[in-house]
């Protein structure tokens, strides 16, 4: 089949142009400090667990649903 026999199949699909929704990062933005802050917040989130919560957390880490203490957090997001 060619475009001559099936002109509808050969139409070019046009999509609207993509716009950028990101704002530029400020010049003083430190991505490593941002990651450290995320790690600190993550550690705080899982601190102070009672025994049952700690067991549940340990099971989720063992199952791979949550990153462990020595793993990077980026893979979990």
C-alpha positions in Angstrom: 0.0 0.0 0.0 1.2 3.5 -0.8 0.1 7.0 0.0 -1.5 7.1 -3.4 -3.9 4.2 -2.5 -4.3 5.1 1.1 -3.9 8.9 1.6 -5.5 8.9 5.0 -2.8 6.5 6.4 0.0 8.9 5.2 -1.2 12.1 6.9 1.4 13.7 9.0 0.3 14.0 12.6 1.1 17.3 14.0 1.5 17.8 17.7 1.6 21.1 19.5 5.0 22.4 20.5 6.2 21.4 24.0 6.6 24.2 26.5 9.1 24.2 29.3 7.5 24.3 32.7 10.8 24.4 34.6 12.1 27.5 36.0 15.8 28.0 35.8 17.7 27.1 38.9 19.1 30.0 40.9 22.9 30.5 40.6 23.5 29.7 44.2 21.6 26.4 44.1 23.6 23.5 45.4 22.3 20.1 44.2 24.5 18.1 46.7 23.1 20.1 49.6 19.6 19.5 48.3 20.3 15.7 48.3 21.8 15.8 51.7 18.7 17.6 52.9 16.5 14.9 51.4 18.6 12.2 53.1 18.2 14.0 56.4 14.5 14.3 56.0 14.3 10.6 55.0 16.3 9.6 58.1 14.0 11.7 60.3 10.9 10.2 58.7 12.0 6.7 59.8 13.5 7.6 63.2 11.7 6.9 66.4 9.8 3.9 65.1 8.3 1.5 67.7 9.1 -2.2 67.6 6.3 -3.2 65.3 6.9 -0.2 62.9 10.6 -1.1 62.8 9.8 -4.7 61.9 7.6 -3.5 59.1 10.2 -1.1 57.9 12.8 -3.9 58.0 10.5 -6.1 55.9 10.0 -3.4 53.3 13.7 -2.8 53.0 14.3 -6.6 52.7 11.6 -6.8 50.0 13.2 -3.9 48.1 10.2 -1.6 48.5 12.3 0.9 50.5 16.0 1.6 50.2 18.3 0.5 53.0 20.5 2.7 55.0 23.5 2.3 52.7 21.6 2.6 49.4 21.0 5.8 47.6 17.6 7.3 47.8 17.4 8.4 44.2 16.7 4.8 43.1 13.6 4.7 45.3 12.0 7.8 43.9 
